[in-house]
């Protein structure tokens, strides 16, 4: 190495440090990223790795999670409450969990505020959907509405962590990491878990992190939360063909050093993940660019997603990329709508009409994603999950023009593989504040999602710090009633 040309050294460091290492820090391995159980099953000769790994027959092969950061209001979107009209402007005592946590008192009075948007019925099941989501409303017969979700945490930080990781403060693996740990990837040339345009606040990377799971199960962030859509690519993945042989030789040299080091530290999970991720980065040089290139989509498809149309362009690109990743075998795809501000996206404490801007940005792309998946036959084995960290109160915050956080009753919906289409489950009270029937805790939702992927939430565990951990901690019930 003494006579190594300094210019070539710089090129070498650039190729390995900026290219492969960037992906190594965030990339997940593909087939190599299977859990130890998966690799054991593979070596045992199982023809279908998924079937060998799952605790029972899976209904879904993959999940697309549409995360609406900040807490969209259920009573202004999918949980129609006529009583809000009747009691609009009246002061009514509410059992408010935030007041209870601060003062120990119940029953503070607040001014009821009706929704500024009209609701209409859609589909054969007569789903009530507000005018915020007319495109999604037309897909009502595909939706399984859960109106009785409740969660932990009254602030964005803990509630967002609980949504993603099943814990409000402790460092726990995200749901995407758990699924990748249990099932691995369908494609050895792409990451198995991707988060598109993730917000950096309220947990940030912990929301797609692996925590104490092996580092290979960490999510891969793609794009920026405030990006315009052109940022949805992997840096340094477009390598000219003529440079492939030279780059492969450099990688082989680096990997030989890494393998020698790993032989000395065979239990170093991070080093193992780095070695495997370097190989994934190499394979992605020739496979990833075509997945991220939307130019081969038809004009009608781009228009369907709202791409090229100001308000819907950015989120439309994210949803279309999610469909392409779905086709390419990515196991868990999170599509984020949010920002990095102190009051993220849907968090309208004093300006509820702002919900209209956010709905305009996501409504058409979400409906297009559902239509596109169904048209291609992908909805049969893909589960689409729409939701947020919590909902909002049916009363005006501080008698103003917005709504406060509401973790005790809100709506999420699922569509696709394994759930009943055009179905309602659970209910909040007459004003849409608190879940009162067929209640679904966030642990229950997580248990149900894992179940649909063929995983028993009580058996998907990892030993850490002297005990077995799982996504649902020591809780969780599968909502069998919503299963098709």
C-alpha positions in Angstrom: 0.0 0.0 0.0 3.0 2.3 0.4 3.2 3.1 -3.3 -0.6 3.5 -3.7 -1.3 6.6 -5.8 -3.0 9.2 -3.6 -5.5 10.1 -6.3 -6.5 6.5 -6.7 -6.8 6.2 -2.9 -9.2 9.1 -2.9 -11.3 7.4 -5.6 -11.1 4.1 -3.7 -12.4 5.8 -0.5 -15.1 7.6 -2.4 -16.3 4.4 -4.1 -16.3 2.4 -0.9 -16.9 5.0 1.8 -19.6 7.2 0.1 -21.2 4.5 -2.0 -21.3 1.2 -0.2 -20.9 2.5 3.3 -23.8 4.9 3.0 -26.0 2.0 2.1 -24.3 -0.2 4.7 -25.3 2.2 7.4 -28.9 2.1 6.4 -29.4 -0.8 4.1 -31.0 -4.0 5.0 -29.9 -7.2 3.5 -32.2 -9.2 1.2 -32.1 -12.9 1.4 -29.1 -12.7 3.7 -31.3 -10.6 6.0 -33.4 -13.6 7.0 -33.4 -14.3 10.7 -31.3 -17.2 12.0 -34.5 -19.3 12.0 -34.9 -18.5 8.3 -31.4 -19.5 7.4 -31.8 -22.7 9.3 -35.0 -23.5 7.4 -33.3 -22.7 4.1 -30.4 -24.9 4.8 -32.8 -27.7 5.9 -34.1 -27.7 2.3 -37.5 -26.0 2.6 -38.6 -25.0 -0.9 -40.8 -22.1 0.3 -38.9 -20.0 2.8 -42.0 -18.0 3.8 -44.1 -21.1 4.5 -41.2 -22.6 6.5 -40.9 -19.5 8.6 -44.4 -18.5 9.3 -46.2 -19.9 12.4 -49.3 -20.5 10.2 -50.4 -19.8 6.7 -50.0 -16.1 5.9 -52.7 -14.0 4.4 -50.4 -11.2 3.3 -46.9 -11.3 1.9 -46.2 -7.6 2.5 -47.5 -4.4 4.2 -47.7 -0.9 2.9 -48.2 1.5 5.8 -49.5 5.0 4.9 -48.5 7.0 8.0 -50.4 10.3 8.5 -48.1 12.1 10.9 -49.7 14.4 13.5 -53.2 12.9 14.1 -55.9 13.4 11.5 -59.3 13.9 13.0 -61.5 10.8 12.9 -64.7 12.9 13.3 -63.7 14.9 10.2 -62.7 12.0 8.0 -64.1 8.4 8.6 -66.1 8.4 11.8 -69.4 10.2 11.1 -71.1 11.6 14.2 -74.4 13.4 13.6 -74.6 14.3 17.3 -71.8 16.8 16.7 -74.3 18.9 14.6 -76.9 18.6 17.3 -74.6 19.7 20.2 -72.4 22.1 18.2 -71.4 25.0 20.4 -72.6 23.5 23.6 -70.4 23.0 26.6 -70.3 19.3 27.6 -68.2 17.5 30.2 -65.7 15.1 28.6 -63.7 12.3 30.3 -60.4 13.7 29.0 -57.3 11.6 29.5 -54.9 14.6 29.3 -56.7 16.4 32.1 -56.9 13.2 34.1 -53.1 12.7 33.7 -52.4 16.3 34.8 -54.9 16.9 37.5 -56.5 13.6 38.5 -59.9 15.1 37.7 -62.5 13.9 35.2 -65.3 15.6 33.5 -63.9 19.0 32.3 -66.3 20.8 30.1 -65.4 21.7 26.5 -67.3 23.3 23.6 -68.5 20.7 21.1 -67.4 21.6 17.5 -69.2 20.1 14.5 -67.2 19.1 11.4 -66.8 21.7 8.8 -67.0 19.0 6.1 -70.1 17.1 4.9 -70.2 13.3 5.1 -71.5 11.1 2.3 -72.1 7.4 2.0 -70.0 5.3 -0.4 -70.1 1.8 -1.7 -72.4 -1.1 -1.1 -71.6 -1.1 2.6 -72.6 2.6 2.9 -69.3 3.8 4.5 -69.6 7.3 5.7 -66.6 9.4 4.4 -66.2 13.1 4.6 -65.6 15.4 1.7 -62.0 15.5 2.7 -61.5 12.1 1.1 -63.8 11.8 -2.0 -61.3 9.6 -3.9 -60.7 7.3 -1.0 -64.5 7.2 -0.5 -64.9 5.7 -3.9 -62.7 2.8 -2.7 -64.9 2.2 0.3 -65.8 -1.4 -0.7 -62.1 -2.3 -0.3 -61.7 -0.8 3.2 -62.0 -2.4 6.6 -62.6 0.4 9.0 -61.6 0.1 12.6 -63.3 2.9 14.5 -62.3 1.9 18.0 -58.5 2.2 18.2 -56.9 3.5 21.3 -53.3 3.9 22.3 -50.7 5.0 24.8 -49.2 8.5 24.9 -50.9 11.9 24.7 -48.1 13.7 23.0 -46.7 13.1 19.5 -43.3 11.7 20.6 -44.4 8.8 22.9 -47.5 8.1 20.8 -45.5 7.9 17.5 -43.0 5.6 19.1 -45.8 3.4 20.5 -47.4 3.2 17.0 -44.1 2.1 15.4 -42.4 0.2 18.3 -45.0 -0.8 20.8 -43.3 1.3 23.6 -43.5 5.0 24.5 -39.9 5.5 25.7 -37.7 2.4 25.8 -35.6 1.6 22.7 -37.6 -1.1 21.0 -37.5 -2.4 17.4 -40.0 -1.0 14.9 -42.7 -3.1 13.5 -41.0 -3.2 10.1 -37.8 -4.6 11.8 -39.8 -7.2 13.6 -41.5 -8.4 10.4 -38.1 -8.4 8.5 -36.6 -10.3 11.5 -39.3 -12.9 11.3 -39.7 -13.2 7.5 -36.7 -11.7 5.7 -37.0 -10.2 2.2 -38.6 -11.5 -0.9 -35.8 -10.0 -3.0 -32.1 -10.5 -2.3 -31.3 -7.4 -4.4 -33.3 -4.8 -2.5 -33.8 -3.9 1.2 -36.7 -5.8 2.9 -37.9 -2.8 4.9 -38.1 0.7 3.5 -39.4 4.0 5.0 -40.2 6.6 2.3 -39.6 10.2 3.3 -39.6 9.6 7.1 -40.0 12.5 9.5 -37.0 13.1 11.7 -39.0 14.3 14.8 -40.9 12.4 17.4 -38.6 9.4 17.5 -37.0 10.0 14.1 -34.8 7.0 13.1 -36.1 5.0 16.0 -39.4 4.7 14.1 -37.6 2.6 11.5 -34.8 1.3 13.7 -33.8 -2.2 14.8 -33.0 -1.3 18.4 -31.6 -4.6 19.9 -32.5 -6.8 16.9 -29.5 -7.6 14.6 -28.5 -4.5 12.6 -29.4 -6.1 9.3 -33.1 -5.6 10.2 -33.0 -1.8 10.3 -35.2 0.1 7.9 -33.7 1.9 4.8 -34.9 5.6 4.6 -35.5 6.8 1.1 -36.0 10.5 0.3 -36.6 13.5 2.6 -39.8 14.3 4.5 -40.0 17.7 2.8 -38.8 16.5 -0.5 -40.6 17.3 -3.8 -40.4 13.7 -5.1 -37.2 14.0 -7.0 -35.3 12.9 -3.9 -36.8 9.4 -4.1 -33.6 7.7 -5.1 -30.6 5.9 -3.6 -27.4 7.9 -3.7 -24.5 6.3 -5.5 -26.6 3.4 -6.9 -26.2 4.4 -10.5 -22.8 3.0 -11.4 -21.7 3.2 -15.0 -21.3 -0.3 -16.6 -17.7 0.3 -17.5 -16.8 0.8 -13.8 -18.4 -2.4 -12.6 -15.4 -4.7 -12.8 -13.1 -2.2 -11.1 -15.6 -1.5 -8.4 -16.1 -5.2 -7.8 -12.4 -5.7 -7.4 -12.3 -2.9 -4.8 -15.2 -4.3 -3.0 -13.6 -7.8 -2.9 -10.5 -6.3 -1.4 -12.5 -4.4 1.3 -14.6 -7.5 2.0 -11.5 -9.7 2.4 -10.4 -7.3 5.2 -13.8 -7.3 6.7 -14.1 -11.0 6.7 -10.7 -11.3 8.3 -11.8 -9.0 11.1 -15.1 -10.8 11.4 -13.3 -14.1 11.9 -11.7 -12.5 15.0 -15.1 -11.2 16.2 -17.7 -13.8 15.0 -20.4 -12.5 17.3 -20.2 -8.9 16.2 -23.7 -8.3 14.8 -23.0 -4.8 13.4 -19.9 -6.0 11.6 -21.8 -8.9 10.1 -24.6 -6.5 9.0 -22.0 -4.2 7.4 -20.5 -7.1 5.4 -23.9 -8.3 4.2 -25.0 -4.7 3.5 -21.9 -4.1 1.3 -23.0 -7.1 -0.8 -26.5 -5.8 -0.9 -25.2 -2.4 -2.0 -23.3 -4.1 -4.8 -26.4 -6.0 -6.0 -28.4 -2.9 -5.9 -26.1 -1.1 -8.3 -27.8 -3.0 -11.1 -31.3 -3.7 -9.7 -32.3 -0.6 -7.7 -32.1 2.1 -10.4 -34.9 0.6 -12.5 -37.2 0.3 -9.4 -36.7 4.0 -8.5 -37.1 5.2 -12.1 -40.7 6.2 -12.7 -40.1 7.3 -16.3 -41.3 3.9 -17.7 -44.8 4.4 -16.2 -47.6 5.4 -18.6 -48.9 8.9 -18.7 -52.3 7.6 -17.5 -50.7 6.0 -14.5 -48.8 9.1 -13.5 -52.0 11.1 -13.9 -53.9 8.6 -11.8 -51.5 9.2 -8.9 -51.7 12.9 -9.4 -48.0 13.1 -10.5 -47.4 16.4 -12.3 -50.3 18.1 -10.5 -48.9 20.4 -7.8 -50.6 19.4 -4.6 -50.5 15.7 -5.2 -47.2 15.3 -7.1 -44.9 14.6 -4.1 -47.1 12.1 -2.2 -48.2 10.6 -5.5 -44.6 9.8 -6.3 -44.2 8.2 -2.9 -47.2 6.0 -3.4 -46.2 4.9 -6.9 -42.7 4.0 -5.7 -44.4 2.0 -2.9 -46.3 0.0 -5.6 -43.1 -0.6 -7.5 -41.3 -1.8 -4.4 -44.3 -4.0 -3.6 -43.9 -5.6 -7.1 -40.1 -6.0 -6.4 -40.6 -7.9 -3.2 -39.9 -5.4 -0.5 -41.5 -6.8 2.6 -42.5 -3.7 4.6 -43.0 -0.3 2.9 -43.8 2.8 4.9 -45.0 5.8 3.0 -44.9 8.9 5.2 -46.9 12.1 5.0 -45.5 14.6 7.5 -42.9 17.2 8.2 -40.2 18.1 10.7 -42.1 21.0 12.4 -43.0 21.3 16.0 -46.6 20.8 15.1 -46.4 18.0 12.5 -48.7 17.9 9.4 -52.2 16.9 10.6 -51.7 18.5 14.1 -54.3 21.3 13.9 -54.8 22.6 17.4 -56.0 26.0 16.2 -56.6 25.8 12.5 -58.8 22.7 11.7 -59.5 23.9 8.1 -55.8 23.1 7.4 -56.8 19.5 7.3 -58.2 20.3 3.8 -54.7 21.0 2.4 -53.3 17.7 3.8 -56.2 15.7 2.5 -55.9 17.2 -0.9 -52.3 16.1 -1.0 -52.9 12.5 -0.1 -56.5 11.6 -1.1 -56.0 11.0 -4.8 -52.6 9.2 -4.5 -54.0 6.8 -1.8 -57.0 5.9 -3.9 -54.8 5.4 -7.0 -52.5 3.1 -5.0 -55.5 0.9 -4.0 -56.8 0.9 -7.6 -53.4 0.1 -9.0 -52.7 -2.7 -6.6 -56.1 -4.3 -7.3 -55.7 -4.0 -11.0 -52.4 -5.8 -10.9 -53.6 -8.5 -8.6 -51.3 -7.3 -5.8 -54.0 -6.4 -3.4 -54.7 -10.1 -2.9 -51.4 -10.5 -1.0 -50.6 -7.0 0.0 -52.0 -5.4 3.2 -52.5 -1.6 3.1 -52.6 0.1 6.5 -53.7 3.8 6.9 -53.3 5.5 10.2 -51.7 7.8 12.6 -50.4 8.0 16.2 -53.8 9.1 17.5 -56.9 11.0 16.6 -58.4 14.3 17.7 -61.0 15.5 20.1 -64.6 16.2 19.0 -64.5 19.5 20.9 -62.6 22.7 20.2 -59.3 23.1 22.0 -59.5 26.1 24.4 -62.7 27.1 22.7 -60.8 27.9 19.6 -60.8 26.6 16.0 -58.9 23.4 16.3 -58.9 20.0 18.0 -56.6 18.6 20.6 -54.9 15.2 20.7 -57.1 12.2 21.3 -55.5 8.8 22.1 -58.6 7.2 23.5 -60.7 6.7 20.3 -59.8 7.1 16.7 -60.0 5.3 13.3 -57.5 3.4 11.2 -58.4 1.4 8.1 -56.9 -1.7 6.4 -57.4 -2.9 2.9 -56.3 -5.9 0.9 -55.0 -9.3 1.9 -56.8 -11.1 4.7 -59.3 -8.4 5.9 -63.0 -8.1 5.3 -63.6 -5.5 2.5 -66.4 -2.9 3.0 -66.5 -3.7 6.7 -66.9 -1.7 9.9 -65.6 -2.7 13.3 -65.8 -1.0 16.7 -67.2 2.3 17.6 -66.6 5.4 19.6 -69.2 7.2 21.7 -72.0 9.3 20.2 -69.6 12.3 19.9 -66.6 10.3 18.6 -64.4 10.8 21.6 -63.7 7.5 23.3 -63.7 3.9 22.0 -66.6 2.2 23.6 -67.3 -1.1 21.8 -65.1 -3.8 20.2 -62.1 -1.8 21.4 -58.8 -2.3 19.6 -55.7 -1.3 21.5 -52.5 -0.5 19.5 -51.0 -3.8 20.8 -54.1 -5.5 19.4 -53.6 -3.9 16.0 -49.9 -4.9 16.0 -50.9 -8.5 16.9 -53.4 -8.5 14.1 -51.0 -7.2 11.5 -48.4 -9.8 12.5 -51.1 -12.5 12.3 -52.0 -11.5 8.8 -48.3 -12.0 7.9 -48.4 -15.5 9.3 -46.6 -14.6 12.6 -47.8 -15.3 16.1 -47.1 -12.1 18.1 -46.6 -14.2 21.3 -44.0 -16.4 19.6 -42.1 -13.7 17.5 -39.5 -12.9 20.3 -35.9 -11.9 20.7 -33.9 -12.5 23.8 -32.3 -9.3 25.1 -31.1 -8.1 28.5 -32.0 -11.4 30.1 -35.6 -11.8 28.8 -37.6 -12.4 25.7 -39.0 -9.2 24.0 -41.8 -9.0 21.5 -43.5 -6.1 19.6 -46.7 -6.4 21.8 -44.8 -6.7 25.1 -47.1 -8.8 27.3 -50.3 -7.7 25.7 -52.2 -7.9 22.5 -55.2 -9.8 21.0 -55.8 -10.6 17.4 -59.0 -9.0 16.1 -60.2 -12.2 14.4 -63.6 -10.5 13.7 -62.0 -8.3 10.9 -60.4 -11.3 9.1 -61.8 -12.4 5.8 
